[in-house]
């Protein structure tokens, strides 16, 4: 596979914390591996294509989160794409959307049910730097969180990472969730800019190819600086 489609979902709604940058990181890293990544921006009013290879959901406040969910419920395009092997990275509000339920604007809302998790309101807002250890990569990851939700994983769901600094899912122990090719996390940054190895993992999952390690001094330097905070 020499070309992939990166679908950035509802950037006008889910781009509050810079998560739209994850698409650009994927396209940049893909070049190192001889892959052309075509970024497809899908707005709230547009139908979601089913032929994407990587789908991206970002963070947002409650009202924008509800609008995005409303649009995604119009059809099962995202679920169908995942069933066909596509990769999904869902950040913060996007992570909650793909779960079973979450709270927004003071009420409980049914999510898409792609991940077997549920989010409830927390007692305090979780804001600041996050440091985690991701077992699937065997690497330390860093990010920035800004949310008030507490997300609980069902027994059959794997955590995305364990937390050493910050709140993660609100329990100061776990961040995100992982099931197949679906990755959920509360880490902004954008996360792929701060952790380029994760971008490479998503590309590997999307293409089925094994890539040799690449040298990207600027990305490595940035990641090391970000990890100090």
N, C-alpha and C positions, 0 to 999 in steps of 0.2 A: 504494500500500500504506500503510494507516494503522495497522496492527497487526502486530507481529512477535512471535515466540516465541524467547526466549533460554533455551537449555537448559544448566543448570549441572550438569555430570556428576560424580557421586560426591563431593559436597562434604565428606562425612564422612571421606573418604579423601584427597582431593586439595586440602585447604584449609589446608595447613601454614603457608604463608607469606603469608596474606592475599589469595590470588588470587581468593577468592570475591567480593571487592569489585568485580571487573571487571564482573560482572552488574549491580550497582547503578549503576555509572558508565554503562553502556550504556542502562539505563532512564532515567537522569536526562538524558543527552544527547539521547535520542530525543524527549523532551518538547519540546525546543527546535525540533524539526523537525516537530512535529505528529503524532508517532507514539507509539502506546501499546505499550510493551514488556512482555510478560508473562514473568516469570521462572519457569521450570519447574525445580524441583530433582529430580534423578533419583538415587536412592540405589543402592547396590551391588546390592540385591535386586530392584530395579525394572527392567522392560524399558525400553529407550531409545526414545523416540518418534522416528519418521522424519520428522515434519513440522515440525521446528525450522528457524528461519532462521539463528540463530547458536548454535554449540556452544562450550562453554568447558571446558578441562581445565587443572587447576592443578598445583602442586608437591606432593611428598610424599617420605617416606622409602621405602626399598626394599620393605618388606613391604606397605605400603599401595599402592604402585605396582603390585606384582604382583597384588594383589586386584582393582584397577581393571581391569587388562589382562584378567584372567580373566573378569570380567563383560562387558567389551566384546567378547570373543571368542564369547560365547554366540550372537550373531547379527551380521549385517552392517548393523545399523541406521545406525551412524555413516557407514560407507562409502557406503551407499545415499543418505543425506541429502546428503552432499558431491557425489555424482554428480548429484543433482537440483538442485545450485546453492547449497546451504547453505554458510555460512562457518564455519571452525573456527579458534579461537585456542587454541593448546596451549603451556603454560608449563612449562619445566623438566622434571619427571618426565613430564608430559603430552606434551611435545615428544619425549622419548625413546620413550614408548609408541607414538606414531604413526609412528615410524621403522621401519627394517627389523629392527634388533636393538639391544639394550642389555644392560648387566650389572647384576644386582641380587642381593644376598645371595651374592656370590662366584661367580655362574655367568652364562653368556651366555643371553639370553632372546630369542626371536623376537617382534618387535613386530607392529603391525598393517600395516605396509608402505604407509601412506598417503603418507608422505614418503620419498623415496629417500635416506635418511641412515642412518648407523650410529654408535652411541655405545659407547665403550670406557672402561675405568677410566683416570683420569689419575694423575699422580705426586703431585699435591698438591690440596688442596681450594681451590676458587675462591670466595672470599667477599669481598664489598665492593660498592662503587658501580660502576656501569657507565655509560659514556657512549658513544653510538653515533651514526652518521649513517645514516638510513634513506633509501635512494634512491627508493623508491616514493612517499614523502611529501616528499622533499627537505627533511627536517627532522632536527635533532638530537633524539635520544630519550635518556632516562635511566631507570635502574632499579637494582635490587639483585640480586646473584646469590649463590647458596649451593649449590654442587654440586661433585662430583668427577669428573664425566664429561667426556670429550672427544668431541665429535660431528663426524663427517666427512661432508661433502656429496658426493654423486656429481656427475659432470661436468654433468649436465643440470639440476641443482637450483640455483635462485637463492638467494643469501644474503639474509636479512632485513635485516641492517644490517652496516656496518663498524664496528669497535671502535676508539675513541680512548683510553678508560680502562677498565681491567678485563680480563677474560679471555674473555667471550663463550662461544663453543663450546670454549674451552680453548686456542685458538691465539693469543689476543690480537689477532686480526685480524677475525674473522667472528663474528657472533651470529645464531643461528637459521637458518631456512630458509623459503622461500616457494615455493609451487606452486599456481597458480590462486587459489582462495579459502581455501587452507590456510596459516595463519601459525604458525610455530614460533619460540620464543625462550626464552632463559634468564632474561629480565628479569622480576623480581617488582616490587612497589612499592605497591599493584598497578599494573601497567604502564599501564592505561587511566586511572587517576587521575593519574599523573605525566605522561601524554602524551595529553590528551583528543583531539588531532587523529587519533590512531590509532583511538579509539572511533568518531569520525565516519566514518573510512574503512571500518570494518567495517560500519557502518550503511548506507553507500552501496552496498557490495558486496551486502549482504543484501536491500536494497529495490530496487536498480536505479535509484534516484533521485539526482540531483545536488542537493546542499544548498548554500545560501549560507552564508558564514562567520557564526558566531554569536559574540556577546560573552558570555563567562562569566568575569567578573573574578576570582572566587575560584579557579576552576580554573587560570586563567592565572598568578595569583600563586603558587599552590602549585607549579606546574610550574617556574616560574622559581627559586623557593627550592630545590627539590629538585635542579635542574641545577647548583647551585653546589657541591654536595658530591661 
